[in-house]
């Protein structure tokens, strides 16, 4: 599970940065659905960091509020399993 999270967060961070680069150069963009899906499947920490580091998608409500909400939900689920001594990882 740790390797999965490392890979998905690395990919998410790279794609958010690449999308910002493409936006600056008027090139074909990465769909918003792809960026949000990456956050949902475990890349929310990297998405949140990349949004602020690259100043990208921070004005879009679904990203501004959605990515932190996804992160909080994922964190709550992980804490629940960890504290209840259930095996998640």
Order of alpha helices (4+ residues) and beta strands (2+ residues): alpha-alpha-alpha-alpha-alpha
